[in-house]
Amino acid sequence: MFEWFIEKMKREFGVEVRLEEVGYEAYAFDHEEIDDLLIPAEHIKKLPNPLLLEAFMYVDAEGIEWIAGVVVAEGTRERLYEVWIKDGKRIGCTMYV
């Protein structure tokens, strides 16, 4: 998924990212623990509870923080939901289920 993040940053936002500059964390959340910035309430209803969220983080040369959060199915790692956050503001999301 690192390659996906790097390619999407370049294709969608015109930002060049090197693999060694990408941070990664994975979290398991119950629905009530999810902030509305991350996943709006109307979207969360369609996702498994608890859900597995993988987060890819990058800070560019101007200090702008980019985060891609991806909810994946635990057994298959199929992408269920994707959210993009730039400097603390959601700039896009996609529901895959």
Buried (B, 14 or more C-beta within 10 A) or exposed (E): BEEEBBEBBEEEBEBEBEEEEBEEEEEEBEBEEBEEEBBBEEBBEEBEEBBBBBBBBBEBEEEEEBBBBBBBBEEEEEBBBBBBBBEEEBEEBEBBE
